[in-house]
Amino acid sequence: MLLSMNAELQQEVPVPDAVKNRHVYGWYLAVLLLAGTATAEIVGGDVFGAMVYFFIMGIVIYLVQDGCRNMSMYCLFLLGILMTFQGFFELLGLLTVLNGRSTQQTTVTGSSDQYVYTTKITVHPFFDKSMGATYNLQSALLIVSPIVMIFCSILCYMSYNAYSTSLFADEETGPLGYGSRPSPYGSAYGGYRGNGGGGDPPAPRRPPPAPPRVFEGHGQRLG
């Protein structure tokens, strides 16, 4: 694959100074935002969501340590995809509850022969003081989570574009920088290339031999 081959070539590309001197402060802020969001998720009762944010925070810490030594284009590309998808789904979840959040409560009544299940669904405003601090914290996290993910996605985009090279192979050139399109007058490494190319022109092709003609010759008179 062109992506994997170019990823190996990018391992030796040094991290740009713009990333080490300017973008790194944005990444430090991203670590603080991810840590704060993960802690708030635990307080709000969403342990699995907190694990996701702690996992992403660990990746960011790995990238920025030792002067962003590990912040390669390949890592930025994969992390940017992860952040973008996570932020997209977080935003969808926010849009579905902007008009109000619903809570349900199920009660069971009846004897041993017959049970009756009653489910009560109540719709509350997005922020409701009567629901307590945990409910309002969860509502605030629904807004904060996509913002943090979008912020990290923008950081990945900016740091990735700070590199002067590209992770993907260009359409005009092959993975190693050589021409991938065949030349009409020779190979990509030499040969005749028209008016400006070097090398000898191609030898003219000999026409194929004419097929033998049968039942032909000069007419002769008999007698």
C-alpha positions as protocol buffer text, in pm:
chain_id: "A"
residue {
  index: 1
  type: MET
  ca { x: 0 y: 0 z: 0 }
}
residue {
  index: 2
  type: LEU
  ca { x: 115 y: 353 z: -74 }
}
residue {
  index: 3
  type: LEU
  ca { x: 20 y: 469 z: 274 }
}
residue {
  index: 4
  type: SER
  ca { x: 225 y: 208 z: 457 }
}
residue {
  index: 5
  type: MET
  ca { x: 527 y: 254 z: 231 }
}
residue {
  index: 6
  type: ASN
  ca { x: 524 y: 630 z: 272 }
}
residue {
  index: 7
  type: ALA
  ca { x: 475 y: 590 z: 647 }
}
residue {
  index: 8
  type: GLU
  ca { x: 806 y: 405 z: 661 }
}
residue {
  index: 9
  type: LEU
  ca { x: 971 y: 682 z: 465 }
}
residue {
  index: 10
  type: GLN
  ca { x: 827 y: 947 z: 699 }
}
residue {
  index: 11
  type: GLN
  ca { x: 987 y: 792 z: 1007 }
}
residue {
  index: 12
  type: GLU
  ca { x: 1312 y: 978 z: 935 }
}
residue {
  index: 13
  type: VAL
  ca { x: 1145 y: 1314 z: 870 }
}
residue {
  index: 14
  type: PRO
  ca { x: 1221 y: 1552 z: 1160 }
}
residue {
  index: 15
  type: VAL
  ca { x: 938 y: 1720 z: 1347 }
}
residue {
  index: 16
  type: PRO
  ca { x: 891 y: 2079 z: 1217 }
}
residue {
  index: 17
  type: ASP
  ca { x: 990 y: 2367 z: 1441 }
}
residue {
  index: 18
  type: ALA
  ca { x: 637 y: 2506 z: 1423 }
}
residue {
  index: 19
  type: VAL
  ca { x: 509 y: 2194 z: 1596 }
}
residue {
  index: 20
  type: LYS
  ca { x: 779 y: 2191 z: 1864 }
}
residue {
  index: 21
  type: ASN
  ca { x: 771 y: 2566 z: 1935 }
}
residue {
  index: 22
  type: ARG
  ca { x: 407 y: 2671 z: 1881 }
}
residue {
  index: 23
  type: HIS
  ca { x: 169 y: 2380 z: 1840 }
}
residue {
  index: 24
  type: VAL
  ca { x: 303 y: 2206 z: 2149 }
}
residue {
  index: 25
  type: TYR
  ca { x: 122 y: 2454 z: 2375 }
}
residue {
  index: 26
  type: GLY
  ca { x: -205 y: 2364 z: 2211 }
}
residue {
  index: 27
  type: TRP
  ca { x: -130 y: 1998 z: 2277 }
}
residue {
  index: 28
  type: TYR
  ca { x: -59 y: 2075 z: 2642 }
}
residue {
  index: 29
  type: LEU
  ca { x: -399 y: 2242 z: 2661 }
}
residue {
  index: 30
  type: ALA
  ca { x: -553 y: 1936 z: 2494 }
}
residue {
  index: 31
  type: VAL
  ca { x: -407 y: 1713 z: 2767 }
}
residue {
  index: 32
  type: LEU
  ca { x: -564 y: 1932 z: 3036 }
}
residue {
  index: 33
  type: LEU
  ca { x: -901 y: 1936 z: 2859 }
}
residue {
  index: 34
  type: LEU
  ca { x: -899 y: 1558 z: 2813 }
}
residue {
  index: 35
  type: ALA
  ca { x: -804 y: 1500 z: 3176 }
}
residue {
  index: 36
  type: GLY
  ca { x: -1073 y: 1737 z: 3301 }
}
residue {
  index: 37
  type: THR
  ca { x: -1338 y: 1582 z: 3077 }
}
residue {
  index: 38
  type: ALA
  ca { x: -1245 y: 1230 z: 3185 }
}
residue {
  index: 39
  type: THR
  ca { x: -1268 y: 1328 z: 3553 }
}
residue {
  index: 40
  type: ALA
  ca { x: -1606 y: 1489 z: 3496 }
}
residue {
  index: 41
  type: GLU
  ca { x: -1727 y: 1174 z: 3320 }
}
residue {
  index: 42
  type: ILE
  ca { x: -1641 y: 971 z: 3628 }
}
residue {
  index: 43
  type: VAL
  ca { x: -1828 y: 1215 z: 3853 }
}
residue {
  index: 44
  type: GLY
  ca { x: -2123 y: 1200 z: 3614 }
}
residue {
  index: 45
  type: GLY
  ca { x: -2134 y: 822 z: 3633 }
}
residue {
  index: 46
  type: ASP
  ca { x: -2002 y: 739 z: 3283 }
}
residue {
  index: 47
  type: VAL
  ca { x: -1695 y: 528 z: 3357 }
}
residue {
  index: 48
  type: PHE
  ca { x: -1667 y: 391 z: 3003 }
}
residue {
  index: 49
  type: GLY
  ca { x: -1666 y: 743 z: 2858 }
}
residue {
  index: 50
  type: ALA
  ca { x: -1394 y: 839 z: 3105 }
}
residue {
  index: 51
  type: MET
  ca { x: -1182 y: 543 z: 2989 }
}
residue {
  index: 52
  type: VAL
  ca { x: -1206 y: 665 z: 2629 }
}
residue {
  index: 53
  type: TYR
  ca { x: -1082 y: 1012 z: 2724 }
}
residue {
  index: 54
  type: PHE
  ca { x: -801 y: 873 z: 2939 }
}
residue {
  index: 55
  type: PHE
  ca { x: -695 y: 653 z: 2648 }
}
residue {
  index: 56
  type: ILE
  ca { x: -681 y: 948 z: 2408 }
}
residue {
  index: 57
  type: MET
  ca { x: -498 y: 1155 z: 2669 }
}
residue {
  index: 58
  type: GLY
  ca { x: -233 y: 883 z: 2698 }
}
residue {
  index: 59
  type: ILE
  ca { x: -180 y: 893 z: 2321 }
}
residue {
  index: 60
  type: VAL
  ca { x: -138 y: 1271 z: 2325 }
}
residue {
  index: 61
  type: ILE
  ca { x: 110 y: 1252 z: 2614 }
}
residue {
  index: 62
  type: TYR
  ca { x: 310 y: 995 z: 2419 }
}
residue {
  index: 63
  type: LEU
  ca { x: 322 y: 1227 z: 2116 }
}
residue {
  index: 64
  type: VAL
  ca { x: 433 y: 1542 z: 2299 }
}
residue {
  index: 65
  type: GLN
  ca { x: 698 y: 1391 z: 2524 }
}
residue {
  index: 66
  type: ASP
  ca { x: 1068 y: 1458 z: 2454 }
}
residue {
  index: 67
  type: GLY
  ca { x: 998 y: 1764 z: 2244 }
}
residue {
  index: 68
  type: CYS
  ca { x: 727 y: 1601 z: 2029 }
}
residue {
  index: 69
  type: ARG
  ca { x: 975 y: 1338 z: 1916 }
}
residue {
  index: 70
  type: ASN
  ca { x: 701 y: 1082 z: 1856 }
}
residue {
  index: 71
  type: MET
  ca { x: 464 y: 1317 z: 1671 }
}
residue {
  index: 72
  type: SER
  ca { x: 505 y: 1168 z: 1326 }
}
residue {
  index: 73
  type: MET
  ca { x: 273 y: 1231 z: 1034 }
}
residue {
  index: 74
  type: TYR
  ca { x: 142 y: 876 z: 1053 }
}
residue {
  index: 75
  type: CYS
  ca { x: 43 y: 915 z: 1421 }
}
residue {
  index: 76
  type: LEU
  ca { x: -118 y: 1254 z: 1355 }
}
residue {
  index: 77
  type: PHE
  ca { x: -316 y: 1110 z: 1066 }
}
residue {
  index: 78
  type: LEU
  ca { x: -456 y: 818 z: 1269 }
}
residue {
  index: 79
  type: LEU
  ca { x: -524 y: 1030 z: 1577 }
}
residue {
  index: 80
  type: GLY
  ca { x: -700 y: 1291 z: 1363 }
}
residue {
  index: 81
  type: ILE
  ca { x: -931 y: 1026 z: 1217 }
}
residue {
  index: 82
  type: LEU
  ca { x: -1008 y: 895 z: 1567 }
}
residue {
  index: 83
  type: MET
  ca { x: -1083 y: 1244 z: 1700 }
}
residue {
  index: 84
  type: THR
  ca { x: -1299 y: 1337 z: 1401 }
}
residue {
  index: 85
  type: PHE
  ca { x: -1518 y: 1028 z: 1422 }
}
residue {
  index: 86
  type: GLN
  ca { x: -1551 y: 1055 z: 1801 }
}
residue {
  index: 87
  type: GLY
  ca { x: -1642 y: 1423 z: 1776 }
}
residue {
  index: 88
  type: PHE
  ca { x: -1896 y: 1350 z: 1501 }
}
residue {
  index: 89
  type: PHE
  ca { x: -2081 y: 1092 z: 1709 }
}
residue {
  index: 90
  type: GLU
  ca { x: -2060 y: 1312 z: 2020 }
}
residue {
  index: 91
  type: LEU
  ca { x: -2218 y: 1596 z: 1820 }
}
residue {
  index: 92
  type: LEU
  ca { x: -2496 y: 1368 z: 1696 }
}
residue {
  index: 93
  type: GLY
  ca { x: -2570 y: 1268 z: 2054 }
}
residue {
  index: 94
  type: LEU
  ca { x: -2592 y: 1633 z: 2152 }
}
residue {
  index: 95
  type: LEU
  ca { x: -2831 y: 1724 z: 1870 }
}
residue {
  index: 96
  type: THR
  ca { x: -3073 y: 1447 z: 1967 }
}
residue {
  index: 97
  type: VAL
  ca { x: -3123 y: 1579 z: 2322 }
}
residue {
  index: 98
  type: LEU
  ca { x: -3116 y: 1956 z: 2274 }
}
residue {
  index: 99
  type: ASN
  ca { x: -3496 y: 1975 z: 2301 }
}
residue {
  index: 100
  type: GLY
  ca { x: -3494 y: 1785 z: 2628 }
}
residue {
  index: 101
  type: ARG
  ca { x: -3363 y: 1473 z: 2796 }
}
residue {
  index: 102
  type: SER
  ca { x: -3593 y: 1187 z: 2886 }
}
residue {
  index: 103
  type: THR
  ca { x: -3575 y: 967 z: 3193 }
}
residue {
  index: 104
  type: GLN
  ca { x: -3774 y: 651 z: 3250 }
}
residue {
  index: 105
  type: GLN
  ca { x: -3875 y: 462 z: 3560 }
}
residue {
  index: 106
  type: THR
  ca { x: -4020 y: 111 z: 3558 }
}
residue {
  index: 107
  type: THR
  ca { x: -4229 y: -31 z: 3845 }
}
residue {
  index: 108
  type: VAL
  ca { x: -4355 y: -386 z: 3888 }
}
residue {
  index: 109
  type: THR
  ca { x: -4686 y: -462 z: 4057 }
}
residue {
  index: 110
  type: GLY
  ca { x: -4905 y: -768 z: 4089 }
}
residue {
  index: 111
  type: SER
  ca { x: -4919 y: -1108 z: 4255 }
}
residue {
  index: 112
  type: SER
  ca { x: -4728 y: -1425 z: 4191 }
}
residue {
  index: 113
  type: ASP
  ca { x: -4964 y: -1520 z: 3907 }
}
residue {
  index: 114
  type: GLN
  ca { x: -4968 y: -1189 z: 3721 }
}
residue {
  index: 115
  type: TYR
  ca { x: -4716 y: -908 z: 3701 }
}
residue {
  index: 116
  type: VAL
  ca { x: -4776 y: -561 z: 3566 }
}
residue {
  index: 117
  type: TYR
  ca { x: -4483 y: -355 z: 3444 }
}
residue {
  index: 118
  type: THR
  ca { x: -4539 y: 20 z: 3433 }
}
residue {
  index: 119
  type: THR
  ca { x: -4283 y: 243 z: 3261 }
}
residue {
  index: 120
  type: LYS
  ca { x: -4301 y: 617 z: 3317 }
}
residue {
  index: 121
  type: ILE
  ca { x: -4111 y: 836 z: 3070 }
}
residue {
  index: 122
  type: THR
  ca { x: -4051 y: 1196 z: 3174 }
}
residue {
  index: 123
  type: VAL
  ca { x: -3896 y: 1462 z: 2950 }
}
residue {
  index: 124
  type: HIS
  ca { x: -3692 y: 1727 z: 3129 }
}
residue {
  index: 125
  type: PRO
  ca { x: -3528 y: 2041 z: 2992 }
}
residue {
  index: 126
  type: PHE
  ca { x: -3166 y: 2012 z: 2887 }
}
residue {
  index: 127
  type: PHE
  ca { x: -3065 y: 2194 z: 3206 }
}
residue {
  index: 128
  type: ASP
  ca { x: -3299 y: 2144 z: 3500 }
}
residue {
  index: 129
  type: LYS
  ca { x: -3219 y: 2258 z: 3853 }
}
residue {
  index: 130
  type: SER
  ca { x: -3475 y: 2021 z: 4001 }
}
residue {
  index: 131
  type: MET
  ca { x: -3284 y: 1717 z: 3865 }
}
residue {
  index: 132
  type: GLY
  ca { x: -2974 y: 1778 z: 4074 }
}
residue {
  index: 133
  type: ALA
  ca { x: -2608 y: 1845 z: 4004 }
}
residue {
  index: 134
  type: THR
  ca { x: -2533 y: 1510 z: 3838 }
}
residue {
  index: 135
  type: TYR
  ca { x: -2800 y: 1558 z: 3573 }
}
residue {
  index: 136
  type: ASN
  ca { x: -2679 y: 1909 z: 3489 }
}
residue {
  index: 137
  type: LEU
  ca { x: -2317 y: 1790 z: 3483 }
}
residue {
  index: 138
  type: GLN
  ca { x: -2409 y: 1523 z: 3229 }
}
residue {
  index: 139
  type: SER
  ca { x: -2583 y: 1788 z: 3018 }
}
residue {
  index: 140
  type: ALA
  ca { x: -2274 y: 2009 z: 3031 }
}
residue {
  index: 141
  type: LEU
  ca { x: -2054 y: 1716 z: 2927 }
}
residue {
  index: 142
  type: LEU
  ca { x: -2274 y: 1659 z: 2622 }
}
residue {
  index: 143
  type: ILE
  ca { x: -2167 y: 2006 z: 2508 }
}
residue {
  index: 144
  type: VAL
  ca { x: -1804 y: 1993 z: 2621 }
}
residue {
  index: 145
  type: SER
  ca { x: -1721 y: 1650 z: 2473 }
}
residue {
  index: 146
  type: PRO
  ca { x: -1764 y: 1735 z: 2102 }
}
residue {
  index: 147
  type: ILE
  ca { x: -1587 y: 2069 z: 2153 }
}
residue {
  index: 148
  type: VAL
  ca { x: -1281 y: 1893 z: 2299 }
}
residue {
  index: 149
  type: MET
  ca { x: -1276 y: 1639 z: 2016 }
}
residue {
  index: 150
  type: ILE
  ca { x: -1308 y: 1906 z: 1747 }
}
residue {
  index: 151
  type: PHE
  ca { x: -1030 y: 2107 z: 1913 }
}
residue {
  index: 152
  type: CYS
  ca { x: -799 y: 1804 z: 1909 }
}
residue {
  index: 153
  type: SER
  ca { x: -892 y: 1730 z: 1546 }
}
residue {
  index: 154
  type: ILE
  ca { x: -793 y: 2085 z: 1448 }
}
residue {
  index: 155
  type: LEU
  ca { x: -460 y: 2041 z: 1629 }
}
residue {
  index: 156
  type: CYS
  ca { x: -395 y: 1720 z: 1434 }
}
residue {
  index: 157
  type: TYR
  ca { x: -475 y: 1899 z: 1109 }
}
residue {
  index: 158
  type: MET
  ca { x: -247 y: 2193 z: 1185 }
}
residue {
  index: 159
  type: SER
  ca { x: 47 y: 1980 z: 1301 }
}
residue {
  index: 160
  type: TYR
  ca { x: 9 y: 1744 z: 1005 }
}
residue {
  index: 161
  type: ASN
  ca { x: 16 y: 2033 z: 755 }
}
residue {
  index: 162
  type: ALA
  ca { x: 325 y: 2177 z: 924 }
}
residue {
  index: 163
  type: TYR
  ca { x: 528 y: 1902 z: 753 }
}
residue {
  index: 164
  type: SER
  ca { x: 663 y: 1990 z: 412 }
}
residue {
  index: 165
  type: THR
  ca { x: 609 y: 1638 z: 279 }
}
residue {
  index: 166
  type: SER
  ca { x: 298 y: 1430 z: 230 }
}
residue {
  index: 167
  type: LEU
  ca { x: 206 y: 1095 z: 378 }
}
residue {
  index: 168
  type: PHE
  ca { x: 33 y: 985 z: 61 }
}
residue {
  index: 169
  type: ALA
  ca { x: 203 y: 924 z: -273 }
}
residue {
  index: 170
  type: ASP
  ca { x: 125 y: 1185 z: -535 }
}
residue {
  index: 171
  type: GLU
  ca { x: -66 y: 1080 z: -842 }
}
residue {
  index: 172
  type: GLU
  ca { x: 209 y: 1207 z: -1073 }
}
residue {
  index: 173
  type: THR
  ca { x: 489 y: 1031 z: -888 }
}
residue {
  index: 174
  type: GLY
  ca { x: 539 y: 690 z: -744 }
}
residue {
  index: 175
  type: PRO
  ca { x: 600 y: 608 z: -378 }
}
residue {
  index: 176
  type: LEU
  ca { x: 972 y: 674 z: -410 }
}
residue {
  index: 177
  type: GLY
  ca { x: 941 y: 996 z: -607 }
}
residue {
  index: 178
  type: TYR
  ca { x: 991 y: 850 z: -954 }
}
residue {
  index: 179
  type: GLY
  ca { x: 743 y: 891 z: -1235 }
}
residue {
  index: 180
  type: SER
  ca { x: 465 y: 637 z: -1224 }
}
residue {
  index: 181
  type: ARG
  ca { x: 312 y: 716 z: -1561 }
}
residue {
  index: 182
  type: PRO
  ca { x: 483 y: 539 z: -1852 }
}
residue {
  index: 183
  type: SER
  ca { x: 658 y: 764 z: -2099 }
}
residue {
  index: 184
  type: PRO
  ca { x: 534 y: 734 z: -2457 }
}
residue {
  index: 185
  type: TYR
  ca { x: 897 y: 748 z: -2585 }
}
residue {
  index: 186
  type: GLY
  ca { x: 1082 y: 534 z: -2336 }
}
residue {
  index: 187
  type: SER
  ca { x: 1111 y: 454 z: -1971 }
}
residue {
  index: 188
  type: ALA
  ca { x: 1084 y: 704 z: -1684 }
}
residue {
  index: 189
  type: TYR
  ca { x: 1460 y: 692 z: -1622 }
}
residue {
  index: 190
  type: GLY
  ca { x: 1592 y: 785 z: -1965 }
}
residue {
  index: 191
  type: GLY
  ca { x: 1537 y: 752 z: -2334 }
}
residue {
  index: 192
  type: TYR
  ca { x: 1401 y: 989 z: -2590 }
}
residue {
  index: 193
  type: ARG
  ca { x: 1150 y: 1237 z: -2438 }
}
residue {
  index: 194
  type: GLY
  ca { x: 1067 y: 1465 z: -2729 }
}
residue {
  index: 195
  type: ASN
  ca { x: 1224 y: 1807 z: -2777 }
}
residue {
  index: 196
  type: GLY
  ca { x: 1367 y: 1850 z: -2428 }
}
residue {
  index: 197
  type: GLY
  ca { x: 1462 y: 1493 z: -2333 }
}
residue {
  index: 198
  type: GLY
  ca { x: 1795 y: 1323 z: -2364 }
}
residue {
  index: 199
  type: GLY
  ca { x: 1890 y: 994 z: -2522 }
}
residue {
  index: 200
  type: ASP
  ca { x: 1875 y: 857 z: -2873 }
}
residue {
  index: 201
  type: PRO
  ca { x: 1551 y: 860 z: -3072 }
}
residue {
  index: 202
  type: PRO
  ca { x: 1386 y: 521 z: -3119 }
}
residue {
  index: 203
  type: ALA
  ca { x: 1493 y: 324 z: -3424 }
}
residue {
  index: 204
  type: PRO
  ca { x: 1235 y: 318 z: -3707 }
}
residue {
  index: 205
  type: ARG
  ca { x: 1037 y: 1 z: -3734 }
}
residue {
  index: 206
  type: ARG
  ca { x: 1081 y: -213 z: -4045 }
}
residue {
  index: 207
  type: PRO
  ca { x: 761 y: -280 z: -4238 }
}
residue {
  index: 208
  type: PRO
  ca { x: 651 y: -643 z: -4223 }
}
residue {
  index: 209
  type: PRO
  ca { x: 732 y: -853 z: -4535 }
}
residue {
  index: 210
  type: ALA
  ca { x: 456 y: -876 z: -4790 }
}
residue {
  index: 211
  type: PRO
  ca { x: 284 y: -1214 z: -4807 }
}
residue {
  index: 212
  type: PRO
  ca { x: 364 y: -1428 z: -5115 }
}
residue {
  index: 213
  type: ARG
  ca { x: 125 y: -1395 z: -5405 }
}
residue {
  index: 214
  type: VAL
  ca { x: 0 y: -1715 z: -5560 }
}
residue {
  index: 215
  type: PHE
  ca { x: -145 y: -1776 z: -5905 }
}
residue {
  index: 216
  type: GLU
  ca { x: 26 y: -1469 z: -6049 }
}
residue {
  index: 217
  type: GLY
  ca { x: 277 y: -1422 z: -6340 }
}
residue {
  index: 218
  type: HIS
  ca { x: 310 y: -1308 z: -6705 }
}
residue {
  index: 219
  type: GLY
  ca { x: 66 y: -1451 z: -6955 }
}
residue {
  index: 220
  type: GLN
  ca { x: 210 y: -1654 z: -7253 }
}
residue {
  index: 221
  type: ARG
  ca { x: 43 y: -1743 z: -7586 }
}
residue {
  index: 222
  type: LEU
  ca { x: 40 y: -2111 z: -7687 }
}
residue {
  index: 223
  type: GLY
  ca { x: 87 y: -2230 z: -8049 }
}
